[in-house]
């Protein structure tokens, strides 16, 4: 018996932003999202701090001295909602910049609305 794959739902400009990444980064993030569709967690995906548990995850991909990130939620059993994709440019350590965290919060609320709308 084959487990059904969860669909990927791109929230906001996350897909457009991801398409601008280098090919290898797109592959790495795509592989991690595919694992999430299968109910697994890729080694490059870790819970994003500040979101209360492990339902919002961050994929970290390093390429040519740069760091790229993809953020998604597994909060809903029907779909994986990709909330944000961005290049980490902050020089203030490994912390996610506040403006990116604010956008992730907004898109998580949007994912909640999309999820509820899909249930009706």
N, CA, C and O atoms as CSV, one atom per row, in Angstrom:
chain,resi,resn,atom,element,x,y,z
A,1,UNK,N,N,0.841,-1.179,0.000
A,1,UNK,CA,C,0.000,0.000,0.000
A,1,UNK,C,C,0.890,1.248,0.000
A,1,UNK,O,O,1.801,1.367,0.819
A,2,UNK,N,N,0.624,2.159,-0.907
A,2,UNK,CA,C,1.432,3.362,-1.043
A,2,UNK,C,C,0.789,4.510,-0.291
A,2,UNK,O,O,-0.410,4.759,-0.422
A,3,UNK,N,N,1.592,5.208,0.498
A,3,UNK,CA,C,1.089,6.382,1.208
A,3,UNK,C,C,0.869,7.504,0.197
A,3,UNK,O,O,1.657,7.675,-0.733
A,4,UNK,N,N,-0.199,8.260,0.384
A,4,UNK,CA,C,-0.466,9.346,-0.545
A,4,UNK,C,C,0.408,10.541,-0.197
A,4,UNK,O,O,0.646,10.849,0.971
A,5,UNK,N,N,0.875,11.201,-1.243
A,5,UNK,CA,C,1.708,12.375,-1.066
A,5,UNK,C,C,0.835,13.572,-0.733
A,5,UNK,O,O,-0.237,13.760,-1.308
A,6,UNK,N,N,1.310,14.373,0.203
A,6,UNK,CA,C,0.629,15.633,0.518
A,6,UNK,C,C,0.971,16.636,-0.568
A,6,UNK,O,O,2.101,16.676,-1.055
A,7,UNK,N,N,-0.004,17.441,-0.944
A,7,UNK,CA,C,0.271,18.438,-1.979
A,7,UNK,C,C,1.090,19.585,-1.404
A,7,UNK,O,O,1.097,19.820,-0.196
A,8,UNK,N,N,1.780,20.294,-2.293
A,8,UNK,CA,C,2.543,21.480,-1.922
A,8,UNK,C,C,1.691,22.693,-2.274
A,8,UNK,O,O,1.195,22.797,-3.396
A,9,UNK,N,N,1.518,23.605,-1.329
A,9,UNK,CA,C,0.799,24.858,-1.558
A,9,UNK,C,C,1.812,25.980,-1.330
A,9,UNK,O,O,2.398,26.099,-0.254
A,10,UNK,N,N,2.005,26.801,-2.366
A,10,UNK,CA,C,2.948,27.908,-2.303
A,10,UNK,C,C,2.203,29.140,-1.843
A,10,UNK,O,O,1.245,29.563,-2.491
A,11,UNK,N,N,2.624,29.720,-0.740
A,11,UNK,CA,C,1.952,30.880,-0.157
A,11,UNK,C,C,2.720,32.145,-0.550
A,11,UNK,O,O,3.949,32.189,-0.483
A,12,UNK,N,N,1.978,33.159,-0.957
A,12,UNK,CA,C,2.606,34.422,-1.344
A,12,UNK,C,C,3.525,34.228,-2.532
A,12,UNK,O,O,3.186,33.517,-3.478
A,13,UNK,N,N,4.680,34.855,-2.487
A,13,UNK,CA,C,5.647,34.814,-3.587
A,13,UNK,C,C,6.704,33.726,-3.383
A,13,UNK,O,O,7.766,33.780,-4.004
A,14,UNK,N,N,6.432,32.750,-2.531
A,14,UNK,CA,C,7.453,31.756,-2.193
A,14,UNK,C,C,7.949,30.974,-3.408
A,14,UNK,O,O,9.148,30.720,-3.514
A,15,UNK,N,N,7.065,30.586,-4.325
A,15,UNK,CA,C,7.497,29.839,-5.509
A,15,UNK,C,C,8.311,30.739,-6.434
A,15,UNK,O,O,9.360,30.329,-6.932
A,16,UNK,N,N,7.842,31.944,-6.664
A,16,UNK,CA,C,8.585,32.887,-7.523
A,16,UNK,C,C,9.978,33.135,-6.943
A,16,UNK,O,O,10.967,33.154,-7.676
A,17,UNK,N,N,10.048,33.322,-5.632
A,17,UNK,CA,C,11.339,33.564,-4.994
A,17,UNK,C,C,12.257,32.347,-5.128
A,17,UNK,O,O,13.442,32.496,-5.426
A,18,UNK,N,N,11.721,31.156,-4.913
A,18,UNK,CA,C,12.525,29.937,-5.021
A,18,UNK,C,C,13.071,29.759,-6.433
A,18,UNK,O,O,14.205,29.312,-6.606
A,19,UNK,N,N,12.288,30.100,-7.427
A,19,UNK,CA,C,12.723,29.943,-8.823
A,19,UNK,C,C,13.926,30.819,-9.161
A,19,UNK,O,O,14.603,30.571,-10.159
A,20,UNK,N,N,14.200,31.824,-8.361
A,20,UNK,CA,C,15.354,32.713,-8.581
A,20,UNK,C,C,16.645,32.159,-7.969
A,20,UNK,O,O,17.721,32.707,-8.206
A,21,UNK,N,N,16.550,31.102,-7.202
A,21,UNK,CA,C,17.713,30.525,-6.533
A,21,UNK,C,C,18.568,29.746,-7.542
A,21,UNK,O,O,18.077,29.343,-8.596
A,22,UNK,N,N,19.843,29.538,-7.214
A,22,UNK,CA,C,20.682,28.680,-8.062
A,22,UNK,C,C,20.097,27.265,-8.158
A,22,UNK,O,O,19.416,26.795,-7.247
A,23,UNK,N,N,20.375,26.610,-9.267
A,23,UNK,CA,C,19.814,25.282,-9.554
A,23,UNK,C,C,20.042,24.290,-8.407
A,23,UNK,O,O,19.109,23.596,-8.002
A,24,UNK,N,N,21.265,24.217,-7.883
A,24,UNK,CA,C,21.558,23.255,-6.817
A,24,UNK,C,C,20.747,23.553,-5.562
A,24,UNK,O,O,20.300,22.629,-4.883
A,25,UNK,N,N,20.555,24.817,-5.250
A,25,UNK,CA,C,19.754,25.197,-4.082
A,25,UNK,C,C,18.304,24.784,-4.299
A,25,UNK,O,O,17.665,24.259,-3.388
A,26,UNK,N,N,17.786,25.015,-5.491
A,26,UNK,CA,C,16.406,24.590,-5.796
A,26,UNK,C,C,16.256,23.083,-5.628
A,26,UNK,O,O,15.248,22.605,-5.107
A,27,UNK,N,N,17.257,22.343,-6.069
A,27,UNK,CA,C,17.221,20.879,-5.914
A,27,UNK,C,C,17.223,20.476,-4.444
A,27,UNK,O,O,16.445,19.620,-4.024
A,28,UNK,N,N,18.103,21.100,-3.671
A,28,UNK,CA,C,18.205,20.766,-2.242
A,28,UNK,C,C,16.888,21.052,-1.520
A,28,UNK,O,O,16.413,20.231,-0.735
A,29,UNK,N,N,16.309,22.210,-1.786
A,29,UNK,CA,C,15.049,22.568,-1.143
A,29,UNK,C,C,13.929,21.666,-1.647
A,29,UNK,O,O,13.079,21.229,-0.870
A,30,UNK,N,N,13.929,21.389,-2.947
A,30,UNK,CA,C,12.931,20.482,-3.515
A,30,UNK,C,C,12.994,19.094,-2.902
A,30,UNK,O,O,11.959,18.483,-2.635
A,31,UNK,N,N,14.194,18.594,-2.680
A,31,UNK,CA,C,14.368,17.277,-2.053
A,31,UNK,C,C,13.805,17.271,-0.638
A,31,UNK,O,O,13.153,16.309,-0.231
A,32,UNK,N,N,14.055,18.343,0.112
A,32,UNK,CA,C,13.549,18.435,1.485
A,32,UNK,C,C,12.015,18.518,1.484
A,32,UNK,O,O,11.359,17.927,2.341
A,33,UNK,N,N,11.453,19.252,0.522
A,33,UNK,CA,C,9.987,19.342,0.442
A,33,UNK,C,C,9.379,18.007,0.031
A,33,UNK,O,O,8.307,17.641,0.512
A,34,UNK,N,N,10.048,17.285,-0.846
A,34,UNK,CA,C,9.567,15.960,-1.238
A,34,UNK,C,C,9.551,15.025,-0.029
A,34,UNK,O,O,8.605,14.260,0.156
A,35,UNK,N,N,10.597,15.087,0.789
A,35,UNK,CA,C,10.629,14.269,2.009
A,35,UNK,C,C,9.446,14.631,2.908
A,35,UNK,O,O,8.811,13.749,3.486
A,36,UNK,N,N,9.149,15.930,3.025
A,36,UNK,CA,C,8.014,16.364,3.847
A,36,UNK,C,C,6.707,15.822,3.287
A,36,UNK,O,O,5.821,15.436,4.050
A,37,UNK,N,N,6.576,15.788,1.966
A,37,UNK,CA,C,5.366,15.226,1.352
A,37,UNK,C,C,5.198,13.759,1.729
A,37,UNK,O,O,4.074,13.266,1.829
A,38,UNK,N,N,6.300,13.071,1.935
A,38,UNK,CA,C,6.276,11.647,2.282
A,38,UNK,C,C,6.109,11.411,3.785
A,38,UNK,O,O,6.070,10.270,4.245
A,39,UNK,N,N,6.011,12.518,4.547
A,39,UNK,CA,C,5.874,12.395,5.996
A,39,UNK,C,C,7.203,12.282,6.712
A,39,UNK,O,O,7.242,11.923,7.888
A,40,UNK,N,N,8.289,12.580,6.025
A,40,UNK,CA,C,9.624,12.499,6.600
A,40,UNK,C,C,10.187,13.905,6.800
A,40,UNK,O,O,9.618,14.890,6.329
A,41,UNK,N,N,11.300,13.978,7.499
A,41,UNK,CA,C,11.987,15.255,7.674
A,41,UNK,C,C,13.399,15.113,7.134
A,41,UNK,O,O,14.178,14.297,7.625
A,42,UNK,N,N,13.726,15.902,6.132
A,42,UNK,CA,C,15.060,15.904,5.539
A,42,UNK,C,C,16.067,16.389,6.576
A,42,UNK,O,O,15.731,17.231,7.409
A,43,UNK,N,N,17.304,15.871,6.542
A,43,UNK,CA,C,18.319,16.332,7.501
A,43,UNK,C,C,18.593,17.841,7.449
A,43,UNK,O,O,19.068,18.412,8.430
A,44,UNK,N,N,18.300,18.486,6.322
A,44,UNK,CA,C,18.542,19.927,6.209
A,44,UNK,C,C,17.399,20.759,6.786
A,44,UNK,O,O,17.495,21.985,6.828
A,45,UNK,N,N,16.317,20.110,7.233
A,45,UNK,CA,C,15.153,20.825,7.778
A,45,UNK,C,C,15.156,20.737,9.302
A,45,UNK,O,O,15.279,19.663,9.891
A,46,UNK,N,N,15.017,21.906,9.907
A,46,UNK,CA,C,14.998,21.990,11.373
A,46,UNK,C,C,13.830,22.873,11.799
A,46,UNK,O,O,13.435,23.767,11.051
A,47,UNK,N,N,13.267,22.640,12.991
A,47,UNK,CA,C,12.193,23.524,13.475
A,47,UNK,C,C,12.684,24.971,13.550
A,47,UNK,O,O,13.789,25.242,14.020
A,48,UNK,N,N,11.851,25.884,13.085
A,48,UNK,CA,C,12.186,27.308,13.124
A,48,UNK,C,C,11.845,27.844,14.501
A,48,UNK,O,O,10.711,27.715,14.960
A,49,UNK,N,N,12.815,28.440,15.152
A,49,UNK,CA,C,12.617,28.959,16.508
A,49,UNK,C,C,11.588,30.079,16.510
A,49,UNK,O,O,11.519,30.892,15.588
A,50,UNK,N,N,10.787,30.095,17.578
A,50,UNK,CA,C,9.797,31.150,17.736
A,50,UNK,C,C,8.427,30.788,17.206
A,50,UNK,O,O,7.523,31.624,17.212
A,51,UNK,N,N,8.252,29.541,16.741
A,51,UNK,CA,C,6.968,29.132,16.191
A,51,UNK,C,C,6.345,27.977,16.967
A,51,UNK,O,O,5.462,27.285,16.460
A,52,UNK,N,N,6.802,27.774,18.187
A,52,UNK,CA,C,6.179,26.831,19.098
A,52,UNK,C,C,6.149,25.393,18.650
A,52,UNK,O,O,5.078,24.852,18.376
A,53,UNK,N,N,7.282,24.775,18.570
A,53,UNK,CA,C,7.318,23.351,18.268
A,53,UNK,C,C,7.880,23.067,16.888
A,53,UNK,O,O,8.631,23.862,16.324
A,54,UNK,N,N,7.501,21.921,16.364
A,54,UNK,CA,C,8.084,21.474,15.109
A,54,UNK,C,C,7.166,21.530,13.918
A,54,UNK,O,O,7.385,20.803,12.949
A,55,UNK,N,N,6.138,22.370,13.949
A,55,UNK,CA,C,5.226,22.402,12.803
A,55,UNK,C,C,5.649,23.399,11.736
A,55,UNK,O,O,5.143,23.344,10.615
A,56,UNK,N,N,6.568,24.313,12.055
A,56,UNK,CA,C,7.142,25.228,11.061
A,56,UNK,C,C,8.625,24.904,10.978
A,56,UNK,O,O,9.361,25.013,11.959
A,57,UNK,N,N,9.048,24.502,9.782
A,57,UNK,CA,C,10.427,24.057,9.602
A,57,UNK,C,C,11.166,24.944,8.620
A,57,UNK,O,O,10.575,25.576,7.745
A,58,UNK,N,N,12.470,24.970,8.793
A,58,UNK,CA,C,13.340,25.776,7.952
A,58,UNK,C,C,14.356,24.854,7.289
A,58,UNK,O,O,15.043,24.082,7.959
A,59,UNK,N,N,14.441,24.945,5.977
A,59,UNK,CA,C,15.445,24.211,5.206
A,59,UNK,C,C,16.610,25.171,4.998
A,59,UNK,O,O,16.409,26.302,4.555
A,60,UNK,N,N,17.809,24.737,5.311
A,60,UNK,CA,C,18.986,25.566,5.120
A,60,UNK,C,C,19.843,24.915,4.038
A,60,UNK,O,O,20.229,23.752,4.149
A,61,UNK,N,N,20.135,25.691,2.982
A,61,UNK,CA,C,20.965,25.202,1.883
A,61,UNK,C,C,22.111,26.189,1.682
A,61,UNK,O,O,21.888,27.377,1.450
A,62,UNK,N,N,23.327,25.688,1.772
A,62,UNK,CA,C,24.511,26.513,1.544
A,62,UNK,C,C,25.023,26.249,0.143
A,62,UNK,O,O,25.083,25.106,-0.309
A,63,UNK,N,N,25.398,27.343,-0.552
A,63,UNK,CA,C,25.882,27.212,-1.924
A,63,UNK,C,C,26.778,28.395,-2.252
A,63,UNK,O,O,26.371,29.546,-2.091
A,64,UNK,N,N,27.981,28.124,-2.707
A,64,UNK,CA,C,28.937,29.163,-3.129
A,64,UNK,C,C,29.128,30.251,-2.083
A,64,UNK,O,O,29.187,31.436,-2.413
A,65,UNK,N,N,29.224,29.846,-0.827
A,65,UNK,CA,C,29.467,30.799,0.244
A,65,UNK,C,C,28.238,31.572,0.700
A,65,UNK,O,O,28.352,32.454,1.552
A,66,UNK,N,N,27.067,31.263,0.155
A,66,UNK,CA,C,25.818,31.924,0.548
A,66,UNK,C,C,24.885,30.922,1.211
A,66,UNK,O,O,25.001,29.713,1.013
A,67,UNK,N,N,23.966,31.446,1.993
A,67,UNK,CA,C,22.978,30.601,2.664
A,67,UNK,C,C,21.591,30.960,2.147
A,67,UNK,O,O,21.214,32.130,2.085
A,68,UNK,N,N,20.852,29.936,1.783
A,68,UNK,CA,C,19.500,30.070,1.250
A,68,UNK,C,C,18.564,29.314,2.178
A,68,UNK,O,O,18.939,28.289,2.747
A,69,UNK,N,N,17.361,29.811,2.328
A,69,UNK,CA,C,16.415,29.166,3.249
A,69,UNK,C,C,15.041,29.023,2.624
A,69,UNK,O,O,14.591,29.870,1.852
A,70,UNK,N,N,14.403,27.949,2.973
A,70,UNK,CA,C,13.012,27.722,2.622
A,70,UNK,C,C,12.270,27.387,3.903
A,70,UNK,O,O,12.752,26.593,4.710
A,71,UNK,N,N,11.110,27.980,4.095
A,71,UNK,CA,C,10.338,27.762,5.320
A,71,UNK,C,C,8.980,27.200,4.936
A,71,UNK,O,O,8.319,27.709,4.031
A,72,UNK,N,N,8.568,26.139,5.634
A,72,UNK,CA,C,7.280,25.511,5.349
A,72,UNK,C,C,6.636,25.030,6.637
A,72,UNK,O,O,7.283,24.926,7.679
A,73,UNK,N,N,5.348,24.740,6.538
A,73,UNK,CA,C,4.657,24.192,7.701
A,73,UNK,C,C,4.049,22.834,7.359
A,73,UNK,O,O,3.559,22.605,6.253
A,74,UNK,N,N,4.099,21.952,8.341
A,74,UNK,CA,C,3.483,20.632,8.244
A,74,UNK,C,C,2.297,20.547,9.203
A,74,UNK,O,O,1.872,19.460,9.594
A,75,UNK,N,N,1.782,21.697,9.568
A,75,UNK,CA,C,0.709,21.795,10.555
A,75,UNK,C,C,-0.574,21.099,10.101
A,75,UNK,O,O,-1.365,20.654,10.933
A,76,UNK,N,N,-0.784,21.001,8.786
A,76,UNK,CA,C,-2.039,20.470,8.252
A,76,UNK,C,C,-1.768,19.165,7.504
A,76,UNK,O,O,-0.824,19.077,6.719
A,77,UNK,N,N,-2.588,18.168,7.748
A,77,UNK,CA,C,-2.339,16.840,7.198
A,77,UNK,C,C,-2.567,16.752,5.692
A,77,UNK,O,O,-2.067,15.828,5.050
A,78,UNK,N,N,-3.310,17.693,5.117
A,78,UNK,CA,C,-3.631,17.618,3.691
A,78,UNK,C,C,-2.545,18.190,2.795
A,78,UNK,O,O,-2.428,17.786,1.638
A,79,UNK,N,N,-1.744,19.127,3.309
A,79,UNK,CA,C,-0.801,19.824,2.440
A,79,UNK,C,C,0.407,20.333,3.218
A,79,UNK,O,O,0.371,20.507,4.436
A,80,UNK,N,N,1.475,20.564,2.465
A,80,UNK,CA,C,2.668,21.251,2.954
A,80,UNK,C,C,2.543,22.679,2.429
A,80,UNK,O,O,2.467,22.885,1.218
A,81,UNK,N,N,2.520,23.651,3.312
A,81,UNK,CA,C,2.431,25.050,2.904
A,81,UNK,C,C,3.824,25.655,2.953
A,81,UNK,O,O,4.434,25.740,4.019
A,82,UNK,N,N,4.330,26.080,1.788
A,82,UNK,CA,C,5.636,26.733,1.724
A,82,UNK,C,C,5.394,28.214,1.975
A,82,UNK,O,O,4.687,28.876,1.215
A,83,UNK,N,N,5.982,28.721,3.040
A,83,UNK,CA,C,5.692,30.069,3.517
A,83,UNK,C,C,6.664,31.120,2.996
A,83,UNK,O,O,6.268,32.265,2.772
A,84,UNK,N,N,7.914,30.757,2.800
A,84,UNK,CA,C,8.904,31.777,2.429
A,84,UNK,C,C,10.145,31.088,1.883
A,84,UNK,O,O,10.497,29.990,2.312
A,85,UNK,N,N,10.804,31.744,0.934
A,85,UNK,CA,C,12.082,31.290,0.402
A,85,UNK,C,C,12.940,32.538,0.234
A,85,UNK,O,O,12.522,33.503,-0.406
A,86,UNK,N,N,14.139,32.516,0.809
A,86,UNK,CA,C,14.962,33.720,0.781
A,86,UNK,C,C,16.432,33.389,0.944
A,86,UNK,O,O,16.806,32.317,1.419
A,87,UNK,N,N,17.263,34.356,0.529
A,87,UNK,CA,C,18.695,34.249,0.750
A,87,UNK,C,C,19.014,34.974,2.038
A,87,UNK,O,O,18.623,36.127,2.222
A,88,UNK,N,N,19.716,34.310,2.920
A,88,UNK,CA,C,20.104,34.924,4.193
A,88,UNK,C,C,21.261,35.853,3.938
A,88,UNK,O,O,22.338,35.421,3.527
A,89,UNK,N,N,21.040,37.132,4.181
A,89,UNK,CA,C,22.079,38.130,3.940
A,89,UNK,C,C,22.534,38.816,5.224
A,89,UNK,O,O,23.499,39.579,5.205
A,90,UNK,N,N,21.863,38.557,6.321
A,90,UNK,CA,C,22.176,39.219,7.582
A,90,UNK,C,C,23.581,38.881,8.045
A,90,UNK,O,O,24.030,37.741,7.935
A,91,UNK,N,N,24.247,39.859,8.549
A,91,UNK,CA,C,25.587,39.654,9.104
A,91,UNK,C,C,25.529,39.511,10.621
A,91,UNK,O,O,26.566,39.486,11.284
A,92,UNK,N,N,24.316,39.418,11.170
A,92,UNK,CA,C,24.156,39.378,12.627
A,92,UNK,C,C,24.044,37.948,13.155
A,92,UNK,O,O,23.265,37.682,14.071
A,93,UNK,N,N,24.806,37.048,12.589
A,93,UNK,CA,C,24.789,35.680,13.081
A,93,UNK,C,C,23.811,34.811,12.312
A,93,UNK,O,O,23.435,35.122,11.182
A,94,UNK,N,N,23.407,33.718,12.942
A,94,UNK,CA,C,22.559,32.748,12.251
A,94,UNK,C,C,21.074,33.032,12.406
A,94,UNK,O,O,20.248,32.366,11.783
A,95,UNK,N,N,20.728,34.008,13.225
A,95,UNK,CA,C,19.315,34.308,13.468
A,95,UNK,C,C,18.627,34.770,12.186
A,95,UNK,O,O,19.220,35.457,11.355
A,96,UNK,N,N,17.367,34.376,12.048
A,96,UNK,CA,C,16.568,34.820,10.916
A,96,UNK,C,C,16.192,36.286,11.129
A,96,UNK,O,O,15.708,36.648,12.201
A,97,UNK,N,N,16.410,37.135,10.118
A,97,UNK,CA,C,16.088,38.557,10.264
A,97,UNK,C,C,14.613,38.795,10.612
A,97,UNK,O,O,13.738,38.048,10.175
A,98,UNK,N,N,14.350,39.828,11.391
A,98,UNK,CA,C,13.000,40.133,11.864
A,98,UNK,C,C,12.016,40.318,10.719
A,98,UNK,O,O,10.886,39.838,10.803
A,99,UNK,N,N,12.415,41.000,9.653
A,99,UNK,CA,C,11.469,41.228,8.562
A,99,UNK,C,C,11.060,39.906,7.907
A,99,UNK,O,O,9.922,39.765,7.459
A,100,UNK,N,N,11.975,38.942,7.850
A,100,UNK,CA,C,11.633,37.625,7.313
A,100,UNK,C,C,10.715,36.882,8.276
A,100,UNK,O,O,9.769,36.225,7.842
A,101,UNK,N,N,10.982,36.976,9.583
A,101,UNK,CA,C,10.103,36.341,10.570
A,101,UNK,C,C,8.701,36.931,10.518
A,101,UNK,O,O,7.714,36.201,10.613
A,102,UNK,N,N,8.607,38.257,10.366
A,102,UNK,CA,C,7.296,38.902,10.258
A,102,UNK,C,C,6.539,38.384,9.039
A,102,UNK,O,O,5.342,38.108,9.118
A,103,UNK,N,N,7.241,38.251,7.907
A,103,UNK,CA,C,6.612,37.745,6.690
A,103,UNK,C,C,6.168,36.292,6.880
A,103,UNK,O,O,5.095,35.909,6.414
A,104,UNK,N,N,6.971,35.496,7.549
A,104,UNK,CA,C,6.608,34.097,7.812
A,104,UNK,C,C,5.349,34.035,8.674
A,104,UNK,O,O,4.462,33.223,8.411
A,105,UNK,N,N,5.260,34.878,9.695
A,105,UNK,CA,C,4.052,34.928,10.526
A,105,UNK,C,C,2.829,35.293,9.695
A,105,UNK,O,O,1.772,34.681,9.849
A,106,UNK,N,N,2.960,36.282,8.816
A,106,UNK,CA,C,1.841,36.693,7.964
A,106,UNK,C,C,1.412,35.562,7.045
A,106,UNK,O,O,0.220,35.304,6.878
A,107,UNK,N,N,2.381,34.894,6.455
A,107,UNK,CA,C,2.050,33.812,5.519
A,107,UNK,C,C,1.528,32.574,6.235
A,107,UNK,O,O,0.753,31.808,5.661
A,108,UNK,N,N,1.939,32.370,7.469
A,108,UNK,CA,C,1.383,31.266,8.246
A,108,UNK,C,C,-0.100,31.526,8.508
A,108,UNK,O,O,-0.913,30.604,8.434
A,109,UNK,N,N,-0.455,32.770,8.812
A,109,UNK,CA,C,-1.868,33.136,8.986
A,109,UNK,C,C,-2.618,32.955,7.673
A,109,UNK,O,O,-3.765,32.506,7.669
A,110,UNK,N,N,-1.978,33.301,6.558
A,110,UNK,CA,C,-2.607,33.113,5.250
A,110,UNK,C,C,-2.811,31.618,4.971
A,110,UNK,O,O,-3.845,31.227,4.431
A,111,UNK,N,N,-1.840,30.791,5.333
A,111,UNK,CA,C,-1.973,29.340,5.155
A,111,UNK,C,C,-3.142,28.809,5.971
A,111,UNK,O,O,-3.881,27.940,5.508
A,112,UNK,N,N,-3.314,29.327,7.185
A,112,UNK,CA,C,-4.456,28.938,8.031
A,112,UNK,C,C,-5.770,29.263,7.326
A,112,UNK,O,O,-6.693,28.448,7.308
A,113,UNK,N,N,-5.847,30.461,6.746
A,113,UNK,CA,C,-7.072,30.854,6.020
A,113,UNK,C,C,-7.299,29.948,4.807
A,113,UNK,O,O,-8.425,29.524,4.548
A,114,UNK,N,N,-6.233,29.656,4.070
A,114,UNK,CA,C,-6.359,28.776,2.904
A,114,UNK,C,C,-6.808,27.382,3.335
A,114,UNK,O,O,-7.645,26.762,2.680
A,115,UNK,N,N,-6.255,26.902,4.424
A,115,UNK,CA,C,-6.622,25.584,4.938
A,115,UNK,C,C,-8.096,25.534,5.323
A,115,UNK,O,O,-8.810,24.596,4.968
A,116,UNK,N,N,-8.538,26.550,6.050
A,116,UNK,CA,C,-9.967,26.595,6.463
A,116,UNK,C,C,-10.889,26.702,5.267
A,116,UNK,O,O,-11.945,26.072,5.228
A,117,UNK,N,N,-10.487,27.507,4.283
A,117,UNK,CA,C,-11.303,27.683,3.085
A,117,UNK,C,C,-11.423,26.344,2.336
A,117,UNK,O,O,-12.487,26.002,1.821
A,118,UNK,N,N,-10.311,25.594,2.288
A,118,UNK,CA,C,-10.310,24.304,1.620
A,118,UNK,C,C,-11.148,23.257,2.331
A,118,UNK,O,O,-11.583,22.285,1.714
A,119,UNK,N,N,-11.378,23.446,3.630
A,119,UNK,CA,C,-12.181,22.501,4.409
A,119,UNK,C,C,-13.666,22.725,4.207
A,119,UNK,O,O,-14.466,21.832,4.484
A,120,UNK,N,N,-14.048,23.896,3.731
A,120,UNK,CA,C,-15.486,24.189,3.542
A,120,UNK,C,C,-15.990,23.755,2.212
A,120,UNK,O,O,-17.170,23.933,1.910
